Amino acid sequence: MNSTVNENRRAVVMFVDDDPSVTAALKRVLRHEPYEVIAETSADGALRTLGARPVDVVISDEQMPGMPGSEFLAIVRQQFPRTIRMILSGHATLDAAVRAINEGRVYRFFLKPCHPSEVKAAIQQSLEHRRLTTLSSQLLRRHQRQARLVEALEKESPGLTHLETDDDGAIVVDETDADCDLSSVLHALSKELGT
């Protein structure tokens, strides 16, 4: 279900830790931030929530009963790839860090205790990074559509995309060319460009 983020809704941040005092503290840290903050005490509960609603950021403890955070985040990566993943660990081992990075593709690895401002900053940065990545993808797709349109116009009217300019940089149009209907070409381009 975890569909693309609607920019008009508040981002949803989920904390997953088997210690409710940790999730309560993390929720307090974000109480003045523009996020909806939810908490789960197990990986299974978090996966059920993720399956039921969009969640933008998941911050999980590494050492939890039933399933380590790195394994949980690897599942999140596979099933909900747009969800940003971070991990907290009070007993960091190199093996846990490597699993979290390689399998869960975590955005950030925090060591407990970490300063609340670090968590807030990482959430803000990760959401902004995803927003810019999404915008970049949209712009690339738009550019590709426009390039296909220009290519089709060039096939229809060879030489159309070759512009001759004068010394001042103004486009020179050969009005004697009966094969080129400049107004229809400009109309098609402006329609595609949305101008």
Secondary structure by P-SEA (a helix, b strand, c coil): ccccccccccbbbbbbcccaaaaaaaaaaacccccbbbbbccaaaaaaaaacccccbbbbbcccccccaaaaaaaaaaccccbbbbbbbccccaaaaaaaaacccccccccccccaaaaaaaaaaaaaaaaaaaaaaaaaaaaaaaaaaaaaaaaaccccccccccccccccccccccccaaaaaaaaaaaaacc
